[in-house]
Amino acid sequence: MTVDTKERIDVRKIIIGDMEKPTPLPSWLESHLIPDDWQRLKGLLDGYRVDNGLYRNIEAYADLAFDMFYIFPDKRQQLGLDEEFGDEYKAKFVNAQFISRKHYSSILKYLSNLKTFFPDDKYVDELAQPGKDILLKFALDEIKKNNMFLEGAFQYKILFRDFDFESQVDESKIKSIRSDIDNWMQNNSVQFRHYMSQDAAIKAVLPNTFNECGLAPNFWQSAAEELGKIREEKSERRMGGGDNSNINFANFGLQTQILYAKEIKFGDRGMELVMPNSQITPENVLPLPEARRY
């Protein structure tokens, strides 16, 4: 009996084609999370919102949602970043007193949150564009004042992806930053959380500087220990329904995601963290035996 097919099926292409697809690996943080971590942070997030759709503290809601956006990328649809939230958050920004008082750090935080949550909303770009130059000056001045003041530059990069901070920071400042990193690597048990947050910002804003320094050999072991300490800390109540330990946990989680990322991309949709993947390429696949013809 013969089987009439219009074309032969190449089994090799099917098998190798499937094997070529990257197999996502859990990030360092994902492998250290427990179910209760999501429940605690989601409970904290919900606490900033009241039943009628209003917010007790919409700024705190947005800041925590930003961290969770990258800590739990598969749960972004559960963060409540809908049109209703966006309208209220944008209205809060436009009416905020810190604009007239020129609180640039708060302006950068608001705008970078908006860009992350609503990357396709042209209104966000319209809000950011008029302040582009003055916000850049603020971010650069902060770096010049203190090696570790990079948060503004990080947020500016989310808004204006093409700006190269590394080309605008002079060599003496770069050397000073490297020296600070080296000192931390030798004494990384001291103020671990503080220096870790700055190291994450350095990786995002000054990638060449970060690559030359790298991380301490025992960095991830120390990070695991610190994550456990934060999880076990006694909560201290904060205004707006939050607590320090959970806020610290969220901040720390975001920083580990940045530091673990294979690549950090800034584009039309804000910041993208490209995580390492395992991948089988055709070169790694053992050859299949030749098919016999009968």
N, C-alpha and C positions, 0 to 999 in steps of 0.2 A: 504494500500500500504506500502510496506517495502522498505527501502533504504539499499542497500548492500554496505557497506564500508569495506575496508580491516582492518582499525583500527579506533577506536573511536577518535574523536578530543576532547582533553581536553581543554575546554574553559578557565579553571582556569590558566593553564600554559601560554596560550596566553596572557591573561590579566595581570597576575602578572609578566610574563616575560618582557612585555613592560614597566611595572611600575618600574621594578628593574633597568632599565637603568638610569644612572645619567642624570639629566637635567642641562646642563651648565647654570650657572648664570653669568651675567656680572660682571667683576671685578669692584673694586671701581673706577678705572680710567675710564673704559669703560662707566660707568654710569654717568661720569662727562665730557665726551668728547662731542664735537659738530662736525658736518660735516666739518666745516671750519678748524678744527685742522688738520685733515688729508690733506686737500688741501694746507694749509700753509706749513706744513712740507714737503710734496711731492714737492711743488714748490721750496722750498729751496734745497732739494736734487737734483732736476733736474738742478738747477742753477750751481751745481758743475760740470756738464757734458755739453759738447758742442755737436753740431749737428753731427759732423763726428765721434762720438764715443769716442773722447778723453776727458780728464778730466782737468778742471781748477785746481782742488785741490782734488786729489783722496783720500788723508788722511782724509780730512774733510768729503768727501762723505762716506767713510767707517765708521767713527765715528758716524755720524748721522744715517746711516743705521743700525748700531748696536742697538741704542736706539729704532728706529722704529721697528726693528725686534721683540721686546718684547712689544712695545706699541700697535702695530697693527698686532697681530699674524695671523689674517685671510687675511692680505694683503701682506704677505711676497713675493709672486710671482710678485708683482708690484714694488719691490725695485731695480730691475735691477742687482741682484746679480748673473749674468750669467757667462758663461765660459770666455767671452771676458773681463769682469770686473776682474775675478779671475786671468787671465794671466797677466794683466797689474798691478794689485795690488801686486802679488807675485814678479814680475820683479822689481817693485819699492822698495819692501822690500829688495831684494837681493843686489840692488845697492845703498841702502841708506847709507849716511855718518854716521848716528847715530850708525851703527853697529861697524864701526872701532873706533868711539869715545866712545863706550860703554855707550850709552844713554839707560840704561836698561828699564826705564819707557816707552820709545817709542817702544822698542823692544817687551815688554810685550803687549802693546796695539795692535800693528800690529798682533802679533801671535794669541792673543785671538780673534781678529776680524776674522782672517782667519779660525780659528777653528770653530767659530760660523757659518760662511757662508758656509764653505766647510768641514763639519765634516768627510766625506768619503774620502777625498783626503789625501792619505798617505804622499804626499810631504810636507804637513803642519806639520805632526809629525816629518818628517825628518829635517825640519828647526828648530823645537823647541828642539828636544832631545839633541843636543850638548850643548845647553846653560842651561840645566835643573838645574844644581847645582849652577851656578853663578847667575842665575835669582832668585833662591830660597833665596840665601844669600842676594841679594838686597831687596827682599820683606820682609824678616825677619828684616833686618837692619832698614828699613823704619818704621816698627812697633815699634822697640826699641827706635828710635829717637823721635817719636811722636805718641801718642795714636791714632790719627785720620788719619795716613797715611796707609790706608788699601787698596788703589786702586790696588797697585801692587800685593798684596796677592790675591785679588779678581780675577784679570786677570790670575794669576798663577794657581789658582784653576780651571779655565776653561780649561787650558792646561793640568794640571796634577791633575786629580780629586782625587787621593787617598791620597794626602798629607793632614795631619791633623794639621792645624796651631794651634789649641787650645792646643794640646799636646806639642807644641814647644815654646809657650809663657809662661813665668814664672808667678807665682801666683801674684807677686807684680804688674806686668804689667796689668794683668787681673783686679785686684782691682782698678788700676788707670783708666782703661777704664770704668769700672762700675761707678766710681765716676764722670767721665766726662759725662756719660749718665744721671746720676741722676741730675747733675747740669743743664743739658740741659732741662730735663723734668720739672724742677721747673721754668725755665726761657725760655720756648720754643718759646717765641715771638721774642727772640733775635737770629739773624743769623739762622733763621729757615732752610733755604735752605742748608746752609753749614752742619749743624748737621744732617739734614735728609739724605744727601748723605752719610755721614759717618755711620749713623745708618743702612742704607741699606747694606753697605759693611760689617758691623759687623754681621748682620743677616746671610749673605752669608758665611763669613769666620769663625766667632766665634759664631756658633748658640747657644751653651749652655750659653754663656755669654749674648747673646741677650735675650734668653728665661727667664733668671733670672731677667732681668731688664724690659723687655716688652716696651710698648709704653705708653705715657701719656694718661690719660682718654679722653682728648679733642683733641687728635692728629689728627683724621680725619677731624674734624671741621676746625682745623687750616690749614690742608693740602688743603681743599677745598677753603678756603679763599686765600691761597698763589697761588694756581693754577689760580684762577681768576685774581690775581694781575699780574702774569706773562703773561697771555693772553692779558692783556690790556696795558702792558708796551710799551712805544715808542721804536721802533726798532732802534738799533745803527748798522750802516753798519760795516761789517767785511770783511777782505780780503778774496777773493775767492767767493764772492757773498752771504755770509751768514749774519745773524744778531743775536745779542745777545739774544733778547727775545725768538726767536724760538729755538735757541740752548738750552737756559735755560729751555724752556718748554719741550723739548725732554729729557733732563737730569732728570728733575723733574718727568716726566711721567715714565721713567724706574724705578726710585727709588720707586715710589708708587707701581708699579707692584711687585717689590721684597718684599716690606714690607707687602703687602696684601696677598702674596702667602701663601698657607697652608704649602707648602713644597718646598724647593729648592734642586734640584738634579743636581749633576755634573756627567756626564757620557761620553760615546764615542761621543756624539753629542754636547758636551759643556754643557751649563747651561740650565736646564729645570725648568720653573716655574709652579708648580702644584697649580692651583687655586681651591678655595672651590667650591663644587658642592652641589646641593640639590639632595637627593637620597631617593627613597622609597624602603624599603626592604620588604620581605615577612612578617616580623614580624609586620610591620606598616599597613598592608593591612587588611581591615575588611573581615572576612570570607564570602565567597559566600554561598548562600543556597544550600543545597544538591539537585542535579538534580533528578527529579522524573523519575521513570521508568514506562513506560506504556506497 
